[in-house]
Amino acid sequence: VPVCDGEIFNTNFAKKHSKELNDIYNILADDLSKKVFEQTTLFKLDGKINRLFSCESAPDEIFENIIKLNCSSSFLDLGAYNGDTVLDFATRFPSYSQIVALEPDEKNFKKLINNTKGLKNIECINSAVSDVDGVIGFSDNNSRSSRFGGNKPISSTTVDSLAKKYCFDYINIDVEGLEYETILGARNTICSSKPQMLISCYHKSEDYFKLPLKVLEFNPNYKVYMRHFPY
């Protein structure tokens, strides 16, 4: 069952999207990615949780083998929650040049401000991110489960608009179901500066093939990896 609504992943869904599933599987950059993809797909079909345990890796592994940043890299955190990913980045790269963190939920945003107030060169923005510069609907649950599509209007921006003001080498995208729209709003950035990206792909059934295929449509020079972190 998807986290943010949409189609349930079952045998019919897998058959309907067999081409996309095969396309992205064949593109994956290493054997662990293929294992994660296989076990995730099988788990979606049979619900055997050990499939996910069998392909877990620690977040440290991506910074050792995949995400390659230097000590002065810049970071764009989309869906920054209470600042946990900002603090992790600042700990790994204490000489970073800049951090820009976006969080739409008001209470989470206050926690973000409070938890990161000791950091240098950081700008926190109380805004959503999507393919729209303007206003979108939001459901404000004051937690990780806050999501889009509700009745509360909230400001929204795009990665391409942010890129006109800020530079960033690395983008974390965990925006509770708006990952695809966020990628659409990052087209120019993906095509031109090709930032490294860590994109959550579990909110909707199609995310783990639809999101990387869209990125590759914009810029085929990306390498695609898939990892499963412990909850």
Sequence and secondary structure as in RCSB ss.txt:
>XXXX:A:sequence
VPVCDGEIFNTNFAKKHSKELNDIYNILADDLSKKVFEQTTLFKLDGKINRLFSCESAPDEIFENIIKLNCSSSF
LDLGAYNGDTVLDFATRFPSYSQIVALEPDEKNFKKLINNTKGLKNIECINSAVSDVDGVIGFSDNNSRSSRFGG
NKPISSTTVDSLAKKYCFDYINIDVEGLEYETILGARNTICSSKPQMLISCYHKSEDYFKLPLKVLEFNPNYKVY
MRHFPY
>XXXX:A:secstr
  TTSS   SHHHHHHTHHHHHHHHHH SSHHHHHHHHHHHHHHHH  THHHHTTB  HHHHHHHT    TT EE
EEES TTSHHHHHHHHH TT SEEEEE   HHHHHHHHHHTTT SSEEEE  EESS SEEEEEE  SSTT EESS
SEEEEEE HHHHHTT   SEEEE  TT HHHHHHTTHHHHHHT  EEEE   SSTTHHHHHHHHHHHH TT    
  B   
